[in-house]
Amino acid sequence: MEKFETLQSLMLPLDKVNIDTDQILPARYLQKPRANNFGNYLFQDVRHDENGLKRPEFVLNQDQYAGAKIVLAKDNFGCGSSREHAVWALYDGGFRAVIAPSFGDIFFNNALKNGLLPIRLGQSDVSQLFSLTQQNAGTKVVIDLLAQTVVANSVFKASFEIDKFSKQCFLEGLDELGYTLSLLPQIEAFEKKRFS
């Protein structure tokens, strides 16, 4: 997992509620190995027409959002099935954070465990960010994990919550296994004392 302290990026505005994990990554790609780069299949069926051609109206296909690392979404992002692959697809597609008023619970937890920062902001804050993006697609947002803030230009600032353990893992670039391994000296000392 990569360390995450601050991120400055464009936002990719997905102006739709209930974007489910099957839209993010269709089920037929679940059998692919992790090494395949799931970003290649991100929003495959929404992004392309029945002939495999890119739909120009879909935001991920629009040049002004190229390089965006933050997804801006509406309510209930990542609802539906529990596939961790949807998080992998977003991460492999270059995204490091998703801002939305609410998330599917399993998606939210999978995101935290895989280095994709899910940020819950209030409806009015999310609406304001959508307005800023509509006025200027080049609007950049700064996410500061240490301060737990989202800032856009000089006109927007909001705070977000994150549990202490997840925050520590992001700041140190550790997944749960990496965190456990970081405690190996203490674990070995305990075992030596306990079982000797």
N, C-alpha and C positions, 0 to 999 in steps of 0.2 A: 504494500500500500504506500502511496506517495504521501509525504508530509503535506499538510494543509494548514496554512496560517492566514494568508490573505489571498484573494483572487480578484483580479480586475478583468472584466470581460464584457462583451456584448451579451445581450439576452436573446434567446430564441423564443418568440412568443407563440405558445400553442393555445389559441383562444377557443378552448373547448373543454367542457366538463366531462368527467368520467372517462378519461383516457385510460384504457385498461392495458394489462400486460400483454394481451394478444395483439393489440395495435402496436405496442412498442416493439415486440418481437413475436411474430407469428409462430404458432406451435410447431410447424414443420421444421423449424431450425433448432429445436431443442436437442436433437440427437448429434449435432455437430460438436466436435471437440472444442474445449475452451480456447485452445491455441489458434483457432480459425479466425479470430477477430470478429466478434459478434457485432461490432460497429458496421460491418458490411451489410447486415440484415436489419439495421435499425429502421423502424417504421416502414418496412418493405412494402406492405400492401397499401398503405396510405400514401406513401411517397411515389409509387409507380402505378401506372394504369395496367390493364389486362394484357397489354403487349410488352410490358416491361419498361416502358418509356417513363421518364420522370415527369410528374405532374408539376407544371410551372407554378401553380397556385399554392402548392404546399410549401410552408415556410422553410423547411430544411433544404429545399431546392433553390432558394432565392439567394443570389450573390450577396445582398446586403447583410445577411446573417452568417456568412462564411466565417469560420473561426470562433463562433460563439461557444462558450464553455458553461453557460448558465441557461437552463431551461426555465422559462416563466410559464406557469400553467394555472389552470382553474381548479375548482374543487375536485377532490377524490382522484387525484393523479395516482396511477399505478394500482388501481383497483383490479379486481378479478383474481385470476389464479395466482398461485404462490411462486411462480417461476423466478428464480434468482437470475436467470438468463436475461431478463428484461433490464435489470440493473447493469449486468455485464455489457449489454448492447449500448446503453447510454454511456457508460464509462469508456468502452472501446471506441465509441464514436466521438470521443474528445470532451465529453461533458463531465464537469466536476461538482456541479451543484444543481439542485432543482428547487425553485421557489414556488410555493402554492399555498392556498388556504388550508387544504387538507390532503391527506394521502391515504391510500390503502395501507392498512396496518402492517401487513407482511412485507409489502414493497418498502415501506419506511424503514423497517428493521433490516431488511436485506441491503438497503442502500448504506446504512450506517456501518454494516459489517464489511462492505466492499469498497469503501473510499469515495462514495458519491454522497455529498452532503445534502440531506433533505431539510429545507428550511420552511417552517410554517409561519406565514404572516397573515394578518387579518385581511378580510375581504377588501376593505378600503385601501389598504397598502398595496395589495396586488393590483387592484383596479388602477391605482395611481401609476404603478410601474408599467402597466399595459398602455396607459395614456402617454407616458413618456416615450415608450418605444414606438407608438404610432406616430407621434410628432417627429421623432428622429430615430430611425433604425440604428444609427451609430451611437446611441446612448450607451455609455458604459456604466456598469455597476461595480462597486467594490464591496466584497464580502470580507469582513474582518472577523475571523473566528475567535481570536483572543478577546476582542471587545463584544463579540456576538452582535454585530451590526451589519446592516445592508445600507449602503449609501449610493445615491445616484445624483451626479452633478452637485449643485449646492441646494437643490430643492427637495430632496427626499432623504430621510433617514429613519430607519426602523430597527428595533431590537428583536432578537429571536432567542428562543430557549433551546438548550441542548443539554443532555445529561452529562455529568462530570466525566464518567468513564469514556463515553464516545468522544467527547471533546479531547480528552487526553490522547486517545488512540489516533485521532486525526492529526493533532499537533505533533505527535511523535512518529507518525507514519507507520503505525502498527495495527495489524488486524488482531483478532482475539488470540489466535495462535501465537503471533509475534509477541503479544503482551505477555502471554504465559511463559514463553521462552525467555523473555527479559527478566523473569523472576527465577530463572533456573538456579543461580547461586543460593538464593534463600530456600528453594525447594530441596536442593541437595543437602544444605546444612541441616534442615529439618529432618530429612530422612536419615542422615548420619547420626544425629542426636537421638532420634526416635528408635532406630533399629540397631544401634550398636551396643 
